[in-house]
Structure formats: C-alpha cells, structure tokens
Amino acid sequence: MFRIIQRGILPRKLGLTLGIIYFALYSVFNNGIWLIKVLL
C-alpha cells in the first residue's frame, strides 16, 4: 500500500518540478527576446 502511494506521488512531484522549470525557462526566453527587440 505504502509503495503504491510512493509511486503515485514521486512522478507527480517530478512532473510538477519539470513543469515549473519549463515555465521559468520559457518566460525567461520570451522576456529575453522581448528585451532584445526593445534594445535593438
């Protein structure tokens, strides 16, 4: 029972972490392009 719960929680946490990292990189990338366009 505990192992099943652990298996269910770990991928969810990993997915959430990857989602946050992806979102952060995506927003930084977009802001970088916007800043370059403004500066140029």
mmCIF file of the N, C-alpha and C atoms, coordinates in Angstrom:
data_MODEL
# 
_entry.id   MODEL 
# 
loop_
_atom_site.group_PDB 
_atom_site.id 
_atom_site.type_symbol 
_atom_site.label_atom_id 
_atom_site.label_alt_id 
_atom_site.label_comp_id 
_atom_site.label_asym_id 
_atom_site.label_entity_id 
_atom_site.label_seq_id 
_atom_site.pdbx_PDB_ins_code 
_atom_site.Cartn_x 
_atom_site.Cartn_y 
_atom_site.Cartn_z 
_atom_site.occupancy 
_atom_site.B_iso_or_equiv 
_atom_site.pdbx_formal_charge 
_atom_site.auth_seq_id 
_atom_site.auth_comp_id 
_atom_site.auth_asym_id 
_atom_site.auth_atom_id 
_atom_site.pdbx_PDB_model_num 
ATOM 1   N N  . MET A 1 1  ? 0.837  -1.206 0.000   1.00 0.00 ? 1  MET A N  1 
ATOM 2   C CA . MET A 1 1  ? 0.000  0.000  0.000   1.00 0.00 ? 1  MET A CA 1 
ATOM 3   C C  . MET A 1 1  ? 0.875  1.261  0.000   1.00 0.00 ? 1  MET A C  1 
ATOM 4   N N  . PHE A 1 2  ? 1.836  1.312  0.920   1.00 0.00 ? 2  PHE A N  1 
ATOM 5   C CA . PHE A 1 2  ? 2.701  2.489  1.032   1.00 0.00 ? 2  PHE A CA 1 
ATOM 6   C C  . PHE A 1 2  ? 3.545  2.677  -0.231  1.00 0.00 ? 2  PHE A C  1 
ATOM 7   N N  . ARG A 1 3  ? 4.015  1.554  -0.790  1.00 0.00 ? 3  ARG A N  1 
ATOM 8   C CA . ARG A 1 3  ? 4.828  1.620  -2.013  1.00 0.00 ? 3  ARG A CA 1 
ATOM 9   C C  . ARG A 1 3  ? 4.020  2.168  -3.178  1.00 0.00 ? 3  ARG A C  1 
ATOM 10  N N  . ILE A 1 4  ? 2.753  1.770  -3.261  1.00 0.00 ? 4  ILE A N  1 
ATOM 11  C CA . ILE A 1 4  ? 1.877  2.249  -4.337  1.00 0.00 ? 4  ILE A CA 1 
ATOM 12  C C  . ILE A 1 4  ? 1.675  3.767  -4.202  1.00 0.00 ? 4  ILE A C  1 
ATOM 13  N N  . ILE A 1 5  ? 1.465  4.218  -2.968  1.00 0.00 ? 5  ILE A N  1 
ATOM 14  C CA . ILE A 1 5  ? 1.288  5.656  -2.714  1.00 0.00 ? 5  ILE A CA 1 
ATOM 15  C C  . ILE A 1 5  ? 2.565  6.408  -3.105  1.00 0.00 ? 5  ILE A C  1 
ATOM 16  N N  . GLN A 1 6  ? 3.717  5.858  -2.713  1.00 0.00 ? 6  GLN A N  1 
ATOM 17  C CA . GLN A 1 6  ? 5.005  6.490  -3.028  1.00 0.00 ? 6  GLN A CA 1 
ATOM 18  C C  . GLN A 1 6  ? 5.197  6.592  -4.543  1.00 0.00 ? 6  GLN A C  1 
ATOM 19  N N  . ARG A 1 7  ? 4.868  5.526  -5.240  1.00 0.00 ? 7  ARG A N  1 
ATOM 20  C CA . ARG A 1 7  ? 4.991  5.517  -6.706  1.00 0.00 ? 7  ARG A CA 1 
ATOM 21  C C  . ARG A 1 7  ? 4.086  6.557  -7.345  1.00 0.00 ? 7  ARG A C  1 
ATOM 22  N N  . GLY A 1 8  ? 2.908  6.763  -6.762  1.00 0.00 ? 8  GLY A N  1 
ATOM 23  C CA . GLY A 1 8  ? 1.972  7.752  -7.296  1.00 0.00 ? 8  GLY A CA 1 
ATOM 24  C C  . GLY A 1 8  ? 2.427  9.175  -7.050  1.00 0.00 ? 8  GLY A C  1 
ATOM 25  N N  . ILE A 1 9  ? 3.050  9.409  -5.886  1.00 0.00 ? 9  ILE A N  1 
ATOM 26  C CA . ILE A 1 9  ? 3.462  10.766 -5.509  1.00 0.00 ? 9  ILE A CA 1 
ATOM 27  C C  . ILE A 1 9  ? 4.735  11.191 -6.250  1.00 0.00 ? 9  ILE A C  1 
ATOM 28  N N  . LEU A 1 10 ? 5.709  10.309 -6.355  1.00 0.00 ? 10 LEU A N  1 
ATOM 29  C CA . LEU A 1 10 ? 7.000  10.687 -6.954  1.00 0.00 ? 10 LEU A CA 1 
ATOM 30  C C  . LEU A 1 10 ? 6.879  11.214 -8.386  1.00 0.00 ? 10 LEU A C  1 
ATOM 31  N N  . PRO A 1 11 ? 6.197  10.521 -9.300  1.00 0.00 ? 11 PRO A N  1 
ATOM 32  C CA . PRO A 1 11 ? 6.084  11.053 -10.662 1.00 0.00 ? 11 PRO A CA 1 
ATOM 33  C C  . PRO A 1 11 ? 5.348  12.388 -10.708 1.00 0.00 ? 11 PRO A C  1 
ATOM 34  N N  . ARG A 1 12 ? 4.376  12.561 -9.816  1.00 0.00 ? 12 ARG A N  1 
ATOM 35  C CA . ARG A 1 12 ? 3.630  13.821 -9.767  1.00 0.00 ? 12 ARG A CA 1 
ATOM 36  C C  . ARG A 1 12 ? 4.549  14.964 -9.362  1.00 0.00 ? 12 ARG A C  1 
ATOM 37  N N  . LYS A 1 13 ? 5.382  14.736 -8.345  1.00 0.00 ? 13 LYS A N  1 
ATOM 38  C CA . LYS A 1 13 ? 6.334  15.761 -7.886  1.00 0.00 ? 13 LYS A CA 1 
ATOM 39  C C  . LYS A 1 13 ? 7.353  16.072 -8.976  1.00 0.00 ? 13 LYS A C  1 
ATOM 40  N N  . LEU A 1 14 ? 7.818  15.032 -9.644  1.00 0.00 ? 14 LEU A N  1 
ATOM 41  C CA . LEU A 1 14 ? 8.792  15.203 -10.722 1.00 0.00 ? 14 LEU A CA 1 
ATOM 42  C C  . LEU A 1 14 ? 8.175  15.993 -11.868 1.00 0.00 ? 14 LEU A C  1 
ATOM 43  N N  . GLY A 1 15 ? 6.941  15.657 -12.219 1.00 0.00 ? 15 GLY A N  1 
ATOM 44  C CA . GLY A 1 15 ? 6.228  16.363 -13.282 1.00 0.00 ? 15 GLY A CA 1 
ATOM 45  C C  . GLY A 1 15 ? 6.014  17.825 -12.931 1.00 0.00 ? 15 GLY A C  1 
ATOM 46  N N  . LEU A 1 16 ? 5.659  18.076 -11.680 1.00 0.00 ? 16 LEU A N  1 
ATOM 47  C CA . LEU A 1 16 ? 5.429  19.443 -11.216 1.00 0.00 ? 16 LEU A CA 1 
ATOM 48  C C  . LEU A 1 16 ? 6.720  20.251 -11.272 1.00 0.00 ? 16 LEU A C  1 
ATOM 49  N N  . THR A 1 17 ? 7.827  19.644 -10.821 1.00 0.00 ? 17 THR A N  1 
ATOM 50  C CA . THR A 1 17 ? 9.134  20.309 -10.838 1.00 0.00 ? 17 THR A CA 1 
ATOM 51  C C  . THR A 1 17 ? 9.557  20.622 -12.266 1.00 0.00 ? 17 THR A C  1 
ATOM 52  N N  . LEU A 1 18 ? 9.392  19.653 -13.166 1.00 0.00 ? 18 LEU A N  1 
ATOM 53  C CA . LEU A 1 18 ? 9.742  19.857 -14.572 1.00 0.00 ? 18 LEU A CA 1 
ATOM 54  C C  . LEU A 1 18 ? 8.874  20.946 -15.187 1.00 0.00 ? 18 LEU A C  1 
ATOM 55  N N  . GLY A 1 19 ? 7.605  20.966 -14.819 1.00 0.00 ? 19 GLY A N  1 
ATOM 56  C CA . GLY A 1 19 ? 6.692  21.992 -15.316 1.00 0.00 ? 19 GLY A CA 1 
ATOM 57  C C  . GLY A 1 19 ? 7.120  23.386 -14.888 1.00 0.00 ? 19 GLY A C  1 
ATOM 58  N N  . ILE A 1 20 ? 7.508  23.518 -13.631 1.00 0.00 ? 20 ILE A N  1 
ATOM 59  C CA . ILE A 1 20 ? 7.956  24.815 -13.105 1.00 0.00 ? 20 ILE A CA 1 
ATOM 60  C C  . ILE A 1 20 ? 9.235  25.260 -13.807 1.00 0.00 ? 20 ILE A C  1 
ATOM 61  N N  . ILE A 1 21 ? 10.193 24.328 -13.974 1.00 0.00 ? 21 ILE A N  1 
ATOM 62  C CA . ILE A 1 21 ? 11.460 24.637 -14.646 1.00 0.00 ? 21 ILE A CA 1 
ATOM 63  C C  . ILE A 1 21 ? 11.194 25.045 -16.094 1.00 0.00 ? 21 ILE A C  1 
ATOM 64  N N  . TYR A 1 22 ? 10.326 24.286 -16.784 1.00 0.00 ? 22 TYR A N  1 
ATOM 65  C CA . TYR A 1 22 ? 9.988  24.577 -18.179 1.00 0.00 ? 22 TYR A CA 1 
ATOM 66  C C  . TYR A 1 22 ? 9.339  25.953 -18.287 1.00 0.00 ? 22 TYR A C  1 
ATOM 67  N N  . PHE A 1 23 ? 8.400  26.248 -17.387 1.00 0.00 ? 23 PHE A N  1 
ATOM 68  C CA . PHE A 1 23 ? 7.704  27.534 -17.400 1.00 0.00 ? 23 PHE A CA 1 
ATOM 69  C C  . PHE A 1 23 ? 8.674  28.686 -17.145 1.00 0.00 ? 23 PHE A C  1 
ATOM 70  N N  . ALA A 1 24 ? 9.600  28.491 -16.191 1.00 0.00 ? 24 ALA A N  1 
ATOM 71  C CA . ALA A 1 24 ? 10.591 29.523 -15.874 1.00 0.00 ? 24 ALA A CA 1 
ATOM 72  C C  . ALA A 1 24 ? 11.494 29.795 -17.077 1.00 0.00 ? 24 ALA A C  1 
ATOM 73  N N  . LEU A 1 25 ? 11.991 28.718 -17.704 1.00 0.00 ? 25 LEU A N  1 
ATOM 74  C CA . LEU A 1 25 ? 12.852 28.866 -18.879 1.00 0.00 ? 25 LEU A CA 1 
ATOM 75  C C  . LEU A 1 25 ? 12.097 29.528 -20.025 1.00 0.00 ? 25 LEU A C  1 
ATOM 76  N N  . TYR A 1 26 ? 10.841 29.137 -20.215 1.00 0.00 ? 26 TYR A N  1 
ATOM 77  C CA . TYR A 1 26 ? 10.010 29.682 -21.290 1.00 0.00 ? 26 TYR A CA 1 
ATOM 78  C C  . TYR A 1 26 ? 9.796  31.185 -21.109 1.00 0.00 ? 26 TYR A C  1 
ATOM 79  N N  . SER A 1 27 ? 9.464  31.605 -19.881 1.00 0.00 ? 27 SER A N  1 
ATOM 80  C CA . SER A 1 27 ? 9.231  33.028 -19.620 1.00 0.00 ? 27 SER A CA 1 
ATOM 81  C C  . SER A 1 27 ? 10.523 33.827 -19.741 1.00 0.00 ? 27 SER A C  1 
ATOM 82  N N  . VAL A 1 28 ? 11.641 33.263 -19.276 1.00 0.00 ? 28 VAL A N  1 
ATOM 83  C CA . VAL A 1 28 ? 12.943 33.939 -19.396 1.00 0.00 ? 28 VAL A CA 1 
ATOM 84  C C  . VAL A 1 28 ? 13.312 34.093 -20.866 1.00 0.00 ? 28 VAL A C  1 
ATOM 85  N N  . PHE A 1 29 ? 13.083 33.039 -21.655 1.00 0.00 ? 29 PHE A N  1 
ATOM 86  C CA . PHE A 1 29 ? 13.375 33.057 -23.091 1.00 0.00 ? 29 PHE A CA 1 
ATOM 87  C C  . PHE A 1 29 ? 12.540 34.120 -23.797 1.00 0.00 ? 29 PHE A C  1 
ATOM 88  N N  . ASN A 1 30 ? 11.237 34.170 -23.492 1.00 0.00 ? 30 ASN A N  1 
ATOM 89  C CA . ASN A 1 30 ? 10.340 35.158 -24.099 1.00 0.00 ? 30 ASN A CA 1 
ATOM 90  C C  . ASN A 1 30 ? 10.736 36.573 -23.707 1.00 0.00 ? 30 ASN A C  1 
ATOM 91  N N  . ASN A 1 31 ? 11.040 36.785 -22.429 1.00 0.00 ? 31 ASN A N  1 
ATOM 92  C CA . ASN A 1 31 ? 11.437 38.109 -21.955 1.00 0.00 ? 31 ASN A CA 1 
ATOM 93  C C  . ASN A 1 31 ? 12.763 38.526 -22.581 1.00 0.00 ? 31 ASN A C  1 
ATOM 94  N N  . GLY A 1 32 ? 13.664 37.565 -22.777 1.00 0.00 ? 32 GLY A N  1 
ATOM 95  C CA . GLY A 1 32 ? 14.945 37.844 -23.418 1.00 0.00 ? 32 GLY A CA 1 
ATOM 96  C C  . GLY A 1 32 ? 14.759 38.329 -24.841 1.00 0.00 ? 32 GLY A C  1 
ATOM 97  N N  . ILE A 1 33 ? 13.890 37.659 -25.596 1.00 0.00 ? 33 ILE A N  1 
ATOM 98  C CA . ILE A 1 33 ? 13.599 38.055 -26.982 1.00 0.00 ? 33 ILE A CA 1 
ATOM 99  C C  . ILE A 1 33 ? 12.978 39.454 -26.991 1.00 0.00 ? 33 ILE A C  1 
ATOM 100 N N  . TRP A 1 34 ? 12.038 39.689 -26.054 1.00 0.00 ? 34 TRP A N  1 
ATOM 101 C CA . TRP A 1 34 ? 11.369 40.987 -25.962 1.00 0.00 ? 34 TRP A CA 1 
ATOM 102 C C  . TRP A 1 34 ? 12.375 42.090 -25.640 1.00 0.00 ? 34 TRP A C  1 
ATOM 103 N N  . LEU A 1 35 ? 13.294 41.821 -24.718 1.00 0.00 ? 35 LEU A N  1 
ATOM 104 C CA . LEU A 1 35 ? 14.314 42.810 -24.341 1.00 0.00 ? 35 LEU A CA 1 
ATOM 105 C C  . LEU A 1 35 ? 15.235 43.116 -25.518 1.00 0.00 ? 35 LEU A C  1 
ATOM 106 N N  . ILE A 1 36 ? 15.630 42.070 -26.265 1.00 0.00 ? 36 ILE A N  1 
ATOM 107 C CA . ILE A 1 36 ? 16.499 42.250 -27.433 1.00 0.00 ? 36 ILE A CA 1 
ATOM 108 C C  . ILE A 1 36 ? 15.793 43.111 -28.482 1.00 0.00 ? 36 ILE A C  1 
ATOM 109 N N  . LYS A 1 37 ? 14.506 42.828 -28.714 1.00 0.00 ? 37 LYS A N  1 
ATOM 110 C CA . LYS A 1 37 ? 13.725 43.611 -29.687 1.00 0.00 ? 37 LYS A CA 1 
ATOM 111 C C  . LYS A 1 37 ? 13.628 45.069 -29.265 1.00 0.00 ? 37 LYS A C  1 
ATOM 112 N N  . VAL A 1 38 ? 13.422 45.307 -27.973 1.00 0.00 ? 38 VAL A N  1 
ATOM 113 C CA . VAL A 1 38 ? 13.306 46.680 -27.460 1.00 0.00 ? 38 VAL A CA 1 
ATOM 114 C C  . VAL A 1 38 ? 14.655 47.395 -27.571 1.00 0.00 ? 38 VAL A C  1 
ATOM 115 N N  . LEU A 1 39 ? 15.734 46.710 -27.197 1.00 0.00 ? 39 LEU A N  1 
ATOM 116 C CA . LEU A 1 39 ? 17.061 47.325 -27.219 1.00 0.00 ? 39 LEU A CA 1 
ATOM 117 C C  . LEU A 1 39 ? 17.542 47.588 -28.647 1.00 0.00 ? 39 LEU A C  1 
ATOM 118 N N  . LEU A 1 40 ? 17.184 46.698 -29.572 1.00 0.00 ? 40 LEU A N  1 
ATOM 119 C CA . LEU A 1 40 ? 17.591 46.887 -30.964 1.00 0.00 ? 40 LEU A CA 1 
ATOM 120 C C  . LEU A 1 40 ? 16.575 47.758 -31.684 1.00 0.00 ? 40 LEU A C  1 
# 
